[in-house]
Amino acid sequence: MSGQTIAEKILSAHSIDRETVYAGDRVDVRPASILTNEMLPMVAIPKFLSTGAKRVNQHFAENTLAILDHGGFGTTDKMINLHLVAKHFAKQFNIDLAPAGAGISHVVFHERGMVQSGDLVLGSDSHTVSHGAFNAFAKGIGGSDLVELMVKGTTWLDVPETISIHVSNKLREGVYSKDLLLTMLGEKSTEWGTDRCFEYSGDGILDLSIEARLTMSNMAVEMGGVAGIMPYDEKLKKYLDTVPVRRPPRPTLPDDDASYHEKYEIDASQVVPVVACPHSPDNVKPVEEVGEVELDQVFIGSCTNARIEDLEVVAKILKGKKVSVETLIIPGSASVGLEAVKRGYVEIFMEAGATWAYSTCGACYGGTLGRVGPGMTAISTTNRNFIGRMGGDKTSKTYLASPATAAASAIAGKIVTAGYGGAKQ
């Protein structure tokens, strides 16, 4: 047999039988950690109770973090009741739970040390793929899979083929990993990696901060992928040293003779600020080619771009300026929000006329805080702009962009760049 990809190595390591697996195999696995959110009370708990099980599997209980991020804080009677069900169940079976307001799953999960390099992470949310940024295989699963984990502590996965993404050179000043990811999406499509894993490498990736890598792994699912795995390096080691990770690192690299479905290359130095136009993340154009797009609303938040590094970019652009359209800024977690307060960013945001809110998914999935209405046009740092995704209908338009482009556009009232290396301001 040929050598293994990172995905094949991690799934082999978490195989119940410790067997060596390759793309196309089906394997029974025990994940290192499990993420869940409102899927727990909405789907999993009722199904779990219907099995007649009296207790959850100990491995599940000890290695799961439930984060109530989608429903918001006391938003509707239905959501309040669902949260109460989740809290009662978590207390009964000693499952760690982060309540509404603590933050967004894919920020809180790694802040609390739930991910280590070499881990297999499964979560009942498609953007669980974010945690591939930690040199882990992180994949979204459905409610039935979650119930199987609750009962058995194990489940099965199909080992995916891998697409290699090699990024050469570095991004220019004023160009961000969101621009890089969207550029790739524009060249390919939302179906590019269907049922496959992305494996990132190259100087252009190693130059990125861990937060920037999180943005790219987060949107692996928008490219159709089941996972988006970043390399292990000294930068990642230092980052993981700052959080209370429960396990020692298991850096995982691909073998030189690993087999790939496709090898894709992109030169980061050629990337410019872009937006994904309505109504798909792969409808991508350079900002300077979208024309005069007047905005009704700007949304800066979500698990894609609401970490402290993102808020730092926004603060630098908004400082001393005023927004000219309704602008909502939501931090990725309560701890990110606290750090933003300590650094003076929140004062900058509010003096600029933006609205600062508690940490939740908000408008990203069409929930609370920042939904758009019929006929409205918005620019957002989220990951999806399908019809109705952020509310509204087919007459609503949402453009996806980096925090820098979103902040500059909030000031201008229309879609513009914040300026970048070699470009006219």
Buried (B, 14 or more C-beta within 10 A) or exposed (E): EEEBBBBBBBBBBBBEEEEBBBBEBEBBBBBBBBBBBBBBBBBBBEBBEEEEEEEBBEBBBBBBBBBBBBBBBEBEEEBBEBBEBBBEBBEEBEBBBBBBBBBBBBBBBBBBBBBBBBBBBBBBBBBBBBBBBBBBBBBBBEBEBBBBBBBBBBBEBBBBBBBBBBBBBBBBEBBBBBBBBBBBBBEBBBEBBEEBBBBBBBEBBBBBEBBBBBBBBBBBBBBBBBBBBBBBBEBBEEBBEEBEBBBEBBBBBBEEEBBBBBEBEBEBBEBBBBBBBBBBBBBBBBBBEBEEBEBBBBBBBBBBBBBBBBBBBBBEBBBEBEBBBBBBBBBBBBBBBBBBEEBEBBBBBEEBBBBBBBBBBBBBBBBBBBBBEEEBBBBBBBBBBEBEBBBBEEEBBBBBBBBBBBBBBBBBBBBBBBBBEEBEE
